[in-house]
Amino acid sequence: MPKKCMICEKEASYCVRGSSECYCDECADDNFSDLELLEKVEKEDKNGKVQAVQQSIPQQP
Ligand SMILES: [Zn+2]
């Protein structure tokens, strides 16, 4: 489910690194002068899930 801005509850565009706090564009802009602290929220793609890459390599005898 989409993350919401902690302040105005709009759809969040940014989350604080290492935290569950999320902000929309405007609130991120108002509250953080340095957006480097924030991570852009990835919108869910059509598949909804990222497919795990299978890395199991058969062991050679
Ligand atoms: Zn907001």
N, CA, C, O and the ligand as a Tripos MOL2 file, in Angstrom:
@<TRIPOS>MOLECULE
protein
  245   243    62     0     0
PROTEIN
NO_CHARGES

@<TRIPOS>ATOM
      1 N           0.8430   -1.1950    0.0000 N.3       1 MET1
      2 CA          0.0000    0.0000    0.0000 C.3       1 MET1
      3 C           0.8750    1.2410    0.0000 C.2       1 MET1
      4 O           1.9780    1.2250    0.5460 O.2       1 MET1
      5 N           0.4000    2.2980   -0.5980 N.am      2 PRO2
      6 CA          1.2520    3.4680   -0.7650 C.3       2 PRO2
      7 C           1.5430    4.1470    0.5630 C.2       2 PRO2
      8 O           0.7000    4.1770    1.4600 O.2       2 PRO2
      9 N           2.7410    4.6890    0.6750 N.am      3 LYS3
     10 CA          3.1050    5.4130    1.8930 C.3       3 LYS3
     11 C           2.4700    6.7880    1.8530 C.2       3 LYS3
     12 O           2.2490    7.3710    0.7920 O.2       3 LYS3
     13 N           2.1800    7.2930    3.0650 N.am      4 LYS4
     14 CA          1.5470    8.6010    3.1480 C.3       4 LYS4
     15 C           2.4280    9.5730    3.8940 C.2       4 LYS4
     16 O           3.2150    9.2070    4.7670 O.2       4 LYS4
     17 N           2.2650   10.8340    3.5140 N.am      5 CYS5
     18 CA          2.9790   11.9070    4.1860 C.3       5 CYS5
     19 C           2.5490   11.9780    5.6440 C.2       5 CYS5
     20 O           1.3580   11.9210    5.9500 O.2       5 CYS5
     21 N           3.5270   12.1030    6.5450 N.am      6 MET6
     22 CA          3.2170   12.1700    7.9770 C.3       6 MET6
     23 C           2.4760   13.4330    8.3480 C.2       6 MET6
     24 O           1.7930   13.4830    9.3710 O.2       6 MET6
     25 N           2.6090   14.4520    7.5230 N.am      7 ILE7
     26 CA          2.0600   15.7610    7.8690 C.3       7 ILE7
     27 C           0.6920   15.9870    7.2470 C.2       7 ILE7
     28 O          -0.2650   16.3210    7.9460 O.2       7 ILE7
     29 N           0.5970   15.8080    5.9510 N.am      8 CYS8
     30 CA         -0.6660   16.1480    5.2890 C.3       8 CYS8
     31 C          -1.3890   14.9140    4.7340 C.2       8 CYS8
     32 O          -2.4920   15.0210    4.1970 O.2       8 CYS8
     33 N          -0.7590   13.7500    4.8710 N.am      9 GLU9
     34 CA         -1.3700   12.4940    4.4540 C.3       9 GLU9
     35 C          -1.5960   12.3720    2.9600 C.2       9 GLU9
     36 O          -2.3660   11.5290    2.5000 O.2       9 GLU9
     37 N          -0.9240   13.2170    2.2170 N.am     10 LYS10
     38 CA         -0.9040   12.9800    0.7800 C.3      10 LYS10
     39 C           0.0350   11.8080    0.4940 C.2      10 LYS10
     40 O           0.7350   11.3220    1.3820 O.2      10 LYS10
     41 N           0.0340   11.3780   -0.7320 N.am     11 GLU11
     42 CA          0.9230   10.2870   -1.0970 C.3      11 GLU11
     43 C           2.3720   10.7260   -0.9270 C.2      11 GLU11
     44 O           2.7790   11.7720   -1.4320 O.2      11 GLU11
     45 N           3.1300    9.9280   -0.2220 N.am     12 ALA12
     46 CA          4.5040   10.3030    0.0870 C.3      12 ALA12
     47 C           5.4110   10.0950   -1.1180 C.2      12 ALA12
     48 O           5.2670    9.1370   -1.8790 O.2      12 ALA12
     49 N           6.3430   11.0190   -1.2630 N.am     13 SER13
     50 CA          7.3460   10.8680   -2.3150 C.3      13 SER13
     51 C           8.7140   10.5680   -1.7300 C.2      13 SER13
     52 O           9.6040   10.0630   -2.4130 O.2      13 SER13
     53 N           8.8650   10.8910   -0.4410 N.am     14 TYR14
     54 CA         10.1600   10.6910    0.1880 C.3      14 TYR14
     55 C          10.0110   10.0320    1.5450 C.2      14 TYR14
     56 O           9.0260   10.2650    2.2440 O.2      14 TYR14
     57 N          10.9640    9.2250    1.9170 N.am     15 CYS15
     58 CA         11.0380    8.6710    3.2580 C.3      15 CYS15
     59 C          12.3930    9.0230    3.8440 C.2      15 CYS15
     60 O          13.3810    9.1550    3.1210 O.2      15 CYS15
     61 N          12.4300    9.1750    5.1690 N.am     16 VAL16
     62 CA         13.6930    9.4190    5.8350 C.3      16 VAL16
     63 C          14.4780    8.1180    5.8620 C.2      16 VAL16
     64 O          13.9430    7.0570    6.1860 O.2      16 VAL16
     65 N          15.7160    8.2160    5.5270 N.am     17 ARG17
     66 CA         16.5580    7.0180    5.5260 C.3      17 ARG17
     67 C          16.5820    6.3700    6.9020 C.2      17 ARG17
     68 O          16.7500    7.0540    7.9120 O.2      17 ARG17
     69 N          16.4190    5.0920    6.9430 N.am     18 GLY18
     70 CA         16.5060    4.3610    8.1950 C.3      18 GLY18
     71 C          15.3490    4.6160    9.1330 C.2      18 GLY18
     72 O          15.4480    4.3390   10.3280 O.2      18 GLY18
     73 N          14.2560    5.1400    8.6120 N.am     19 SER19
     74 CA         13.1090    5.4550    9.4410 C.3      19 SER19
     75 C          11.8380    5.2160    8.6400 C.2      19 SER19
     76 O          11.8940    5.0920    7.4170 O.2      19 SER19
     77 N          10.7110    5.1520    9.3040 N.am     20 SER20
     78 CA          9.4690    4.9410    8.5700 C.3      20 SER20
     79 C           8.7410    6.2500    8.3160 C.2      20 SER20
     80 O           7.5980    6.2520    7.8590 O.2      20 SER20
     81 N           9.4080    7.3720    8.6140 N.am     21 GLU21
     82 CA          8.7770    8.6680    8.3710 C.3      21 GLU21
     83 C           8.7950    8.9760    6.8800 C.2      21 GLU21
     84 O           9.8270    8.8840    6.2170 O.2      21 GLU21
     85 N           7.6290    9.3410    6.3790 N.am     22 CYS22
     86 CA          7.5410    9.6450    4.9550 C.3      22 CYS22
     87 C           6.8670   10.9920    4.7430 C.2      22 CYS22
     88 O           6.0160   11.4050    5.5300 O.2      22 CYS22
     89 N           7.2500   11.6550    3.6930 N.am     23 TYR23
     90 CA          6.7270   12.9880    3.3940 C.3      23 TYR23
     91 C           6.4360   13.1330    1.9150 C.2      23 TYR23
     92 O           7.0830   12.5090    1.0740 O.2      23 TYR23
     93 N           5.4500   13.9670    1.6110 N.am     24 CYS24
     94 CA          5.2000   14.2900    0.2180 C.3      24 CYS24
     95 C           6.2420   15.3130   -0.2530 C.2      24 CYS24
     96 O           7.0590   15.7910    0.5350 O.2      24 CYS24
     97 N           6.1990   15.6300   -1.5180 N.am     25 ASP25
     98 CA          7.1560   16.5850   -2.0850 C.3      25 ASP25
     99 C           7.1930   17.8970   -1.3120 C.2      25 ASP25
    100 O           8.2590   18.3810   -0.9310 O.2      25 ASP25
    101 N           6.0120   18.4630   -1.0880 N.am     26 GLU26
    102 CA          5.9340   19.7790   -0.4630 C.3      26 GLU26
    103 C           6.4760   19.7680    0.9500 C.2      26 GLU26
    104 O           7.2860   20.6170    1.3210 O.2      26 GLU26
    105 N           6.0270   18.8060    1.7370 N.am     27 CYS27
    106 CA          6.4330   18.7530    3.1350 C.3      27 CYS27
    107 C           7.9100   18.4050    3.2540 C.2      27 CYS27
    108 O           8.5990   18.8960    4.1480 O.2      27 CYS27
    109 N           8.3810   17.5810    2.3780 N.am     28 ALA28
    110 CA          9.8110   17.2630    2.3840 C.3      28 ALA28
    111 C          10.6010   18.5400    2.1210 C.2      28 ALA28
    112 O          11.6210   18.8090    2.7570 O.2      28 ALA28
    113 N          10.1050   19.3030    1.1790 N.am     29 ASP29
    114 CA         10.7600   20.5400    0.8140 C.3      29 ASP29
    115 C          10.7400   21.5360    1.9740 C.2      29 ASP29
    116 O          11.7300   22.2190    2.2370 O.2      29 ASP29
    117 N           9.5990   21.6080    2.6650 N.am     30 ASP30
    118 CA          9.4460   22.5440    3.7780 C.3      30 ASP30
    119 C          10.2920   22.1460    4.9800 C.2      30 ASP30
    120 O          10.8310   23.0030    5.6790 O.2      30 ASP30
    121 N          10.4040   20.8630    5.2130 N.am     31 ASN31
    122 CA         11.0050   20.4010    6.4570 C.3      31 ASN31
    123 C          12.4590   19.9930    6.3310 C.2      31 ASN31
    124 O          13.1830   19.9030    7.3230 O.2      31 ASN31
    125 N          12.8710   19.7500    5.1180 N.am     32 PHE32
    126 CA         14.2500   19.3270    4.9200 C.3      32 PHE32
    127 C          14.8890   20.2120    3.8680 C.2      32 PHE32
    128 O          14.4750   20.2240    2.7090 O.2      32 PHE32
    129 N          15.8940   20.9460    4.2830 N.am     33 SER33
    130 CA         16.5920   21.7510    3.2910 C.3      33 SER33
    131 C          17.4930   20.8640    2.4500 C.2      33 SER33
    132 O          17.8360   21.1830    1.3120 O.2      33 SER33
    133 N          17.8650   19.7380    3.0490 N.am     34 ASP34
    134 CA         18.7680   18.8420    2.3550 C.3      34 ASP34
    135 C          18.0770   17.5210    2.0700 C.2      34 ASP34
    136 O          17.9550   16.6630    2.9430 O.2      34 ASP34
    137 N          17.6350   17.3760    0.8560 N.am     35 LEU35
    138 CA         16.8830   16.1690    0.5130 C.3      35 LEU35
    139 C          17.7740   14.9320    0.4270 C.2      35 LEU35
    140 O          17.3010   13.8250    0.1710 O.2      35 LEU35
    141 N          19.0640   15.1430    0.6430 N.am     36 GLU36
    142 CA         19.9710   13.9920    0.6620 C.3      36 GLU36
    143 C          19.6340   13.0530    1.8180 C.2      36 GLU36
    144 O          19.9290   11.8590    1.7720 O.2      36 GLU36
    145 N          19.0160   13.6090    2.8440 N.am     37 LEU37
    146 CA         18.6350   12.7890    4.0010 C.3      37 LEU37
    147 C          17.4700   11.8690    3.6740 C.2      37 LEU37
    148 O          17.1820   10.9150    4.3970 O.2      37 LEU37
    149 N          16.8160   12.1770    2.5780 N.am     38 LEU38
    150 CA         15.6050   11.4470    2.2470 C.3      38 LEU38
    151 C          15.8440   10.4980    1.0860 C.2      38 LEU38
    152 O          16.6930   10.7090    0.2190 O.2      38 LEU38
    153 N          15.0600    9.4640    1.1200 N.am     39 GLU39
    154 CA         15.1120    8.5260    0.0070 C.3      39 GLU39
    155 C          13.8320    8.6500   -0.7830 C.2      39 GLU39
    156 O          12.7490    8.7580   -0.2080 O.2      39 GLU39
    157 N          13.9470    8.6360   -2.0760 N.am     40 LYS40
    158 CA         12.7570    8.7080   -2.8890 C.3      40 LYS40
    159 C          11.9800    7.4030   -2.7630 C.2      40 LYS40
    160 O          12.5430    6.3090   -2.8090 O.2      40 LYS40
    161 N          10.6780    7.5560   -2.6040 N.am     41 VAL41
    162 CA          9.8330    6.3670   -2.5060 C.3      41 VAL41
    163 C           9.6350    5.7970   -3.8940 C.2      41 VAL41
    164 O           9.2490    6.5020   -4.8270 O.2      41 VAL41
    165 N           9.9000    4.5400   -4.0090 N.am     42 GLU42
    166 CA          9.6750    3.8950   -5.2890 C.3      42 GLU42
    167 C           8.1940    3.5830   -5.4190 C.2      42 GLU42
    168 O           7.5860    2.9670   -4.5430 O.2      42 GLU42
    169 N           7.6460    4.0140   -6.5060 N.am     43 LYS43
    170 CA          6.2470    3.6640   -6.7630 C.3      43 LYS43
    171 C           6.1950    2.1760   -7.1000 C.2      43 LYS43
    172 O           7.0880    1.6360   -7.7530 O.2      43 LYS43
    173 N           5.1500    1.5460   -6.6490 N.am     44 GLU44
    174 CA          5.0060    0.1370   -6.9910 C.3      44 GLU44
    175 C           4.8110   -0.0050   -8.4870 C.2      44 GLU44
    176 O           4.0090    0.7050   -9.0940 O.2      44 GLU44
    177 N           5.5310   -0.9040   -9.0550 N.am     45 ASP45
    178 CA          5.3460   -1.0960  -10.4920 C.3      45 ASP45
    179 C           4.1570   -2.0090  -10.7540 C.2      45 ASP45
    180 O           3.4860   -2.4760   -9.8330 O.2      45 ASP45
    181 N           3.9210   -2.2440  -12.0210 N.am     46 LYS46
    182 CA          2.7130   -2.9860  -12.3790 C.3      46 LYS46
    183 C           2.7020   -4.3760  -11.7690 C.2      46 LYS46
    184 O           1.6430   -4.9040  -11.4310 O.2      46 LYS46
    185 N           3.8570   -4.9560  -11.6310 N.am     47 ASN47
    186 CA          3.9190   -6.3060  -11.0850 C.3      47 ASN47
    187 C           3.7270   -6.3130   -9.5720 C.2      47 ASN47
    188 O           3.3500   -7.3300   -8.9910 O.2      47 ASN47
    189 N           3.9890   -5.1700   -8.9390 N.am     48 GLY48
    190 CA          3.8000   -5.0810   -7.4950 C.3      48 GLY48
    191 C           4.9550   -5.6410   -6.7030 C.2      48 GLY48
    192 O           5.2260   -5.1920   -5.5890 O.2      48 GLY48
    193 N           5.6160   -6.5870   -7.2490 N.am     49 LYS49
    194 CA          6.7190   -7.2190   -6.5280 C.3      49 LYS49
    195 C           7.9570   -7.2720   -7.4050 C.2      49 LYS49
    196 O           7.8860   -7.4190   -8.6250 O.2      49 LYS49
    197 N           9.0500   -7.1510   -6.7610 N.am     50 VAL50
    198 CA         10.2980   -7.3390   -7.4840 C.3      50 VAL50
    199 C          10.6090   -8.8270   -7.4490 C.2      50 VAL50
    200 O          10.6120   -9.4590   -6.3930 O.2      50 VAL50
    201 N          10.8600   -9.3440   -8.5870 N.am     51 GLN51
    202 CA         11.1250  -10.7700   -8.6290 C.3      51 GLN51
    203 C          12.5140  -11.0510   -8.0790 C.2      51 GLN51
    204 O          13.5010  -10.4230   -8.4630 O.2      51 GLN51
    205 N          12.5570  -11.9890   -7.1920 N.am     52 ALA52
    206 CA         13.8410  -12.3680   -6.6190 C.3      52 ALA52
    207 C          14.6930  -13.0460   -7.6830 C.2      52 ALA52
    208 O          14.2410  -13.9030   -8.4420 O.2      52 ALA52
    209 N          15.9160  -12.6270   -7.6960 N.am     53 VAL53
    210 CA         16.8240  -13.2390   -8.6620 C.3      53 VAL53
    211 C          17.3450  -14.5350   -8.0620 C.2      53 VAL53
    212 O          17.8860  -14.5640   -6.9570 O.2      53 VAL53
    213 N          17.1700  -15.5580   -8.7920 N.am     54 GLN54
    214 CA         17.6430  -16.8400   -8.2890 C.3      54 GLN54
    215 C          19.1420  -16.9450   -8.5140 C.2      54 GLN54
    216 O          19.6530  -16.8030   -9.6250 O.2      54 GLN54
    217 N          19.8100  -17.1970   -7.4150 N.am     55 GLN55
    218 CA         21.2580  -17.2510   -7.5000 C.3      55 GLN55
    219 C          21.7860  -18.6270   -7.1500 C.2      55 GLN55
    220 O          22.9860  -18.8160   -6.9490 O.2      55 GLN55
    221 N          20.8800  -19.5800   -7.0800 N.am     56 SER56
    222 CA         21.3570  -20.9120   -6.7190 C.3      56 SER56
    223 C          22.1060  -21.5320   -7.8920 C.2      56 SER56
    224 O          21.5570  -21.7650   -8.9690 O.2      56 SER56
    225 N          23.3200  -21.7750   -7.6440 N.am     57 ILE57
    226 CA         24.1690  -22.3800   -8.6830 C.3      57 ILE57
    227 C          24.3790  -23.8500   -8.3120 C.2      57 ILE57
    228 O          24.7920  -24.1670   -7.1970 O.2      57 ILE57
    229 N          24.0930  -24.7250   -9.2450 N.am     58 PRO58
    230 CA         24.2860  -26.1530   -8.9340 C.3      58 PRO58
    231 C          25.7350  -26.4230   -8.5730 C.2      58 PRO58
    232 O          26.6670  -25.9610   -9.2310 O.2      58 PRO58
    233 N          25.8870  -27.1840   -7.5090 N.am     59 GLN59
    234 CA         27.2700  -27.4730   -7.0840 C.3      59 GLN59
    235 C          27.8960  -28.5350   -7.9630 C.2      59 GLN59
    236 O          27.3020  -29.5660   -8.2790 O.2      59 GLN59
    237 N          29.0910  -28.2380   -8.3300 N.am     60 GLN60
    238 CA         29.8230  -29.2200   -9.1360 C.3      60 GLN60
    239 C          30.3940  -30.2970   -8.2220 C.2      60 GLN60
    240 O          30.8990  -29.9880   -7.1430 O.2      60 GLN60
    241 N          30.3200  -31.5310   -8.6330 N.am     61 PRO61
    242 CA         30.9130  -32.5960   -7.8160 C.3      61 PRO61
    243 C          32.4370  -32.5030   -7.7630 C.2      61 PRO61
    244 O          33.0830  -33.3270   -7.1160 O.2      61 PRO61
    245 ZN          2.8110   16.4600    3.0100 Zn       62 ZN62
@<TRIPOS>BOND
     1     1     2 1
     2     2     3 1
     3     3     4 2
     4     3     5 am
     5     5     6 1
     6     6     7 1
     7     7     8 2
     8     7     9 am
     9     9    10 1
    10    10    11 1
    11    11    12 2
    12    11    13 am
    13    13    14 1
    14    14    15 1
    15    15    16 2
    16    15    17 am
    17    17    18 1
    18    18    19 1
    19    19    20 2
    20    19    21 am
    21    21    22 1
    22    22    23 1
    23    23    24 2
    24    23    25 am
    25    25    26 1
    26    26    27 1
    27    27    28 2
    28    27    29 am
    29    29    30 1
    30    30    31 1
    31    31    32 2
    32    31    33 am
    33    33    34 1
    34    34    35 1
    35    35    36 2
    36    35    37 am
    37    37    38 1
    38    38    39 1
    39    39    40 2
    40    39    41 am
    41    41    42 1
    42    42    43 1
    43    43    44 2
    44    43    45 am
    45    45    46 1
    46    46    47 1
    47    47    48 2
    48    47    49 am
    49    49    50 1
    50    50    51 1
    51    51    52 2
    52    51    53 am
    53    53    54 1
    54    54    55 1
    55    55    56 2
    56    55    57 am
    57    57    58 1
    58    58    59 1
    59    59    60 2
    60    59    61 am
    61    61    62 1
    62    62    63 1
    63    63    64 2
    64    63    65 am
    65    65    66 1
    66    66    67 1
    67    67    68 2
    68    67    69 am
    69    69    70 1
    70    70    71 1
    71    71    72 2
    72    71    73 am
    73    73    74 1
    74    74    75 1
    75    75    76 2
    76    75    77 am
    77    77    78 1
    78    78    79 1
    79    79    80 2
    80    79    81 am
    81    81    82 1
    82    82    83 1
    83    83    84 2
    84    83    85 am
    85    85    86 1
    86    86    87 1
    87    87    88 2
    88    87    89 am
    89    89    90 1
    90    90    91 1
    91    91    92 2
    92    91    93 am
    93    93    94 1
    94    94    95 1
    95    95    96 2
    96    95    97 am
    97    97    98 1
    98    98    99 1
    99    99   100 2
   100    99   101 am
   101   101   102 1
   102   102   103 1
   103   103   104 2
   104   103   105 am
   105   105   106 1
   106   106   107 1
   107   107   108 2
   108   107   109 am
   109   109   110 1
   110   110   111 1
   111   111   112 2
   112   111   113 am
   113   113   114 1
   114   114   115 1
   115   115   116 2
   116   115   117 am
   117   117   118 1
   118   118   119 1
   119   119   120 2
   120   119   121 am
   121   121   122 1
   122   122   123 1
   123   123   124 2
   124   123   125 am
   125   125   126 1
   126   126   127 1
   127   127   128 2
   128   127   129 am
   129   129   130 1
   130   130   131 1
   131   131   132 2
   132   131   133 am
   133   133   134 1
   134   134   135 1
   135   135   136 2
   136   135   137 am
   137   137   138 1
   138   138   139 1
   139   139   140 2
   140   139   141 am
   141   141   142 1
   142   142   143 1
   143   143   144 2
   144   143   145 am
   145   145   146 1
   146   146   147 1
   147   147   148 2
   148   147   149 am
   149   149   150 1
   150   150   151 1
   151   151   152 2
   152   151   153 am
   153   153   154 1
   154   154   155 1
   155   155   156 2
   156   155   157 am
   157   157   158 1
   158   158   159 1
   159   159   160 2
   160   159   161 am
   161   161   162 1
   162   162   163 1
   163   163   164 2
   164   163   165 am
   165   165   166 1
   166   166   167 1
   167   167   168 2
   168   167   169 am
   169   169   170 1
   170   170   171 1
   171   171   172 2
   172   171   173 am
   173   173   174 1
   174   174   175 1
   175   175   176 2
   176   175   177 am
   177   177   178 1
   178   178   179 1
   179   179   180 2
   180   179   181 am
   181   181   182 1
   182   182   183 1
   183   183   184 2
   184   183   185 am
   185   185   186 1
   186   186   187 1
   187   187   188 2
   188   187   189 am
   189   189   190 1
   190   190   191 1
   191   191   192 2
   192   191   193 am
   193   193   194 1
   194   194   195 1
   195   195   196 2
   196   195   197 am
   197   197   198 1
   198   198   199 1
   199   199   200 2
   200   199   201 am
   201   201   202 1
   202   202   203 1
   203   203   204 2
   204   203   205 am
   205   205   206 1
   206   206   207 1
   207   207   208 2
   208   207   209 am
   209   209   210 1
   210   210   211 1
   211   211   212 2
   212   211   213 am
   213   213   214 1
   214   214   215 1
   215   215   216 2
   216   215   217 am
   217   217   218 1
   218   218   219 1
   219   219   220 2
   220   219   221 am
   221   221   222 1
   222   222   223 1
   223   223   224 2
   224   223   225 am
   225   225   226 1
   226   226   227 1
   227   227   228 2
   228   227   229 am
   229   229   230 1
   230   230   231 1
   231   231   232 2
   232   231   233 am
   233   233   234 1
   234   234   235 1
   235   235   236 2
   236   235   237 am
   237   237   238 1
   238   238   239 1
   239   239   240 2
   240   239   241 am
   241   241   242 1
   242   242   243 1
   243   243   244 2
@<TRIPOS>SUBSTRUCTURE
     1 MET1         2 RESIDUE 1 A MET
     2 PRO2         6 RESIDUE 1 A PRO
     3 LYS3        10 RESIDUE 1 A LYS
     4 LYS4        14 RESIDUE 1 A LYS
     5 CYS5        18 RESIDUE 1 A CYS
     6 MET6        22 RESIDUE 1 A MET
     7 ILE7        26 RESIDUE 1 A ILE
     8 CYS8        30 RESIDUE 1 A CYS
     9 GLU9        34 RESIDUE 1 A GLU
    10 LYS10       38 RESIDUE 1 A LYS
    11 GLU11       42 RESIDUE 1 A GLU
    12 ALA12       46 RESIDUE 1 A ALA
    13 SER13       50 RESIDUE 1 A SER
    14 TYR14       54 RESIDUE 1 A TYR
    15 CYS15       58 RESIDUE 1 A CYS
    16 VAL16       62 RESIDUE 1 A VAL
    17 ARG17       66 RESIDUE 1 A ARG
    18 GLY18       70 RESIDUE 1 A GLY
    19 SER19       74 RESIDUE 1 A SER
    20 SER20       78 RESIDUE 1 A SER
    21 GLU21       82 RESIDUE 1 A GLU
    22 CYS22       86 RESIDUE 1 A CYS
    23 TYR23       90 RESIDUE 1 A TYR
    24 CYS24       94 RESIDUE 1 A CYS
    25 ASP25       98 RESIDUE 1 A ASP
    26 GLU26      102 RESIDUE 1 A GLU
    27 CYS27      106 RESIDUE 1 A CYS
    28 ALA28      110 RESIDUE 1 A ALA
    29 ASP29      114 RESIDUE 1 A ASP
    30 ASP30      118 RESIDUE 1 A ASP
    31 ASN31      122 RESIDUE 1 A ASN
    32 PHE32      126 RESIDUE 1 A PHE
    33 SER33      130 RESIDUE 1 A SER
    34 ASP34      134 RESIDUE 1 A ASP
    35 LEU35      138 RESIDUE 1 A LEU
    36 GLU36      142 RESIDUE 1 A GLU
    37 LEU37      146 RESIDUE 1 A LEU
    38 LEU38      150 RESIDUE 1 A LEU
    39 GLU39      154 RESIDUE 1 A GLU
    40 LYS40      158 RESIDUE 1 A LYS
    41 VAL41      162 RESIDUE 1 A VAL
    42 GLU42      166 RESIDUE 1 A GLU
    43 LYS43      170 RESIDUE 1 A LYS
    44 GLU44      174 RESIDUE 1 A GLU
    45 ASP45      178 RESIDUE 1 A ASP
    46 LYS46      182 RESIDUE 1 A LYS
    47 ASN47      186 RESIDUE 1 A ASN
    48 GLY48      190 RESIDUE 1 A GLY
    49 LYS49      194 RESIDUE 1 A LYS
    50 VAL50      198 RESIDUE 1 A VAL
    51 GLN51      202 RESIDUE 1 A GLN
    52 ALA52      206 RESIDUE 1 A ALA
    53 VAL53      210 RESIDUE 1 A VAL
    54 GLN54      214 RESIDUE 1 A GLN
    55 GLN55      218 RESIDUE 1 A GLN
    56 SER56      222 RESIDUE 1 A SER
    57 ILE57      226 RESIDUE 1 A ILE
    58 PRO58      230 RESIDUE 1 A PRO
    59 GLN59      234 RESIDUE 1 A GLN
    60 GLN60      238 RESIDUE 1 A GLN
    61 PRO61      242 RESIDUE 1 A PRO
    62 ZN62       245 GROUP 0 **** ****
